[in-house]
Amino acid sequence: MLIVDAANVVGSVPDGWWRDRRGAAERLRDRLAERDAGEEIILVVEGAARGVESVPGVRVDPAPGSGDDRIVELAAAHAEHGCVVVTADRELRARVRAYGVRCAGPRTVRPAD
């Protein structure tokens, strides 16, 4: 399972995402859907991106509050089955690693364009 911190990954490339946060999250979702990874992908969104819909291959999980808190909940729930959290947020990485979850950086799913 891959749990993706949408806000952090979108924010990793200064491509004007701040003008259309929802659109940026949708583009990330679509890029993730193109992966032939054979794994479940959960894209955690928050704020203006909460209206982004799921698509085949990517389940969008709208965080009811903090996206980081929701990612920690998901990571804790799926830790025993093996999951990877994609984020560059150091504090979030430390929180999920406490559950034995591995982490990867944004370039894993979104190379610098």
VENBELJO-V801103 format. One record per backbone hydrogen bond with DSSP energy under -0.5 kcal/mol. CO is the residue of the C=O (numbers start at 0). NH is the residue of the N-H. E is the energy in kcal/mol with one decimal. If there is no record, write none. Layout:
co:CO nh:NH e:E
co:CO nh:NH e:E
This chain:
co:0 nh:83 e:-2.3
co:1 nh:3 e:-0.6
co:1 nh:41 e:-3.1
co:2 nh:4 e:-0.5
co:2 nh:85 e:-3.0
co:3 nh:5 e:-1.3
co:3 nh:43 e:-2.6
co:4 nh:8 e:-2.7
co:5 nh:9 e:-3.0
co:6 nh:10 e:-1.9
co:8 nh:11 e:-1.2
co:9 nh:12 e:-1.2
co:12 nh:14 e:-2.3
co:15 nh:18 e:-2.1
co:16 nh:19 e:-1.4
co:19 nh:23 e:-2.4
co:20 nh:24 e:-2.2
co:21 nh:25 e:-2.3
co:22 nh:26 e:-2.3
co:23 nh:27 e:-2.1
co:24 nh:28 e:-2.7
co:25 nh:29 e:-2.5
co:26 nh:30 e:-2.1
co:27 nh:31 e:-2.6
co:28 nh:32 e:-2.2
co:29 nh:33 e:-1.0
co:31 nh:34 e:-1.3
co:39 nh:1 e:-2.9
co:40 nh:42 e:-0.5
co:40 nh:58 e:-2.8
co:41 nh:3 e:-3.2
co:41 nh:43 e:-0.7
co:42 nh:44 e:-0.6
co:42 nh:60 e:-2.7
co:43 nh:5 e:-1.7
co:43 nh:6 e:-0.5
co:44 nh:62 e:-3.2
co:45 nh:48 e:-1.8
co:46 nh:49 e:-2.0
co:48 nh:51 e:-2.0
co:54 nh:57 e:-2.5
co:57 nh:54 e:-2.1
co:57 nh:59 e:-0.6
co:58 nh:42 e:-2.6
co:58 nh:60 e:-0.5
co:59 nh:61 e:-0.6
co:60 nh:44 e:-1.7
co:60 nh:62 e:-0.7
co:65 nh:69 e:-1.8
co:66 nh:70 e:-2.4
co:67 nh:71 e:-2.3
co:68 nh:72 e:-2.1
co:69 nh:73 e:-2.5
co:70 nh:74 e:-2.8
co:71 nh:75 e:-2.7
co:72 nh:76 e:-2.1
co:73 nh:77 e:-1.6
co:74 nh:78 e:-0.9
co:77 nh:80 e:-1.2
co:77 nh:81 e:-0.6
co:78 nh:81 e:-1.1
co:82 nh:101 e:-1.3
co:83 nh:2 e:-3.0
co:83 nh:85 e:-0.5
co:84 nh:86 e:-0.7
co:84 nh:103 e:-2.3
co:85 nh:4 e:-2.3
co:87 nh:89 e:-0.6
co:88 nh:92 e:-2.5
co:89 nh:93 e:-2.2
co:90 nh:94 e:-2.1
co:91 nh:95 e:-2.4
co:92 nh:96 e:-2.3
co:93 nh:97 e:-1.1
co:95 nh:98 e:-1.7
co:95 nh:100 e:-1.6
co:96 nh:99 e:-2.1
co:101 nh:84 e:-2.4
co:103 nh:86 e:-2.2
co:104 nh:107 e:-2.1
co:105 nh:108 e:-1.7
co:105 nh:109 e:-2.3
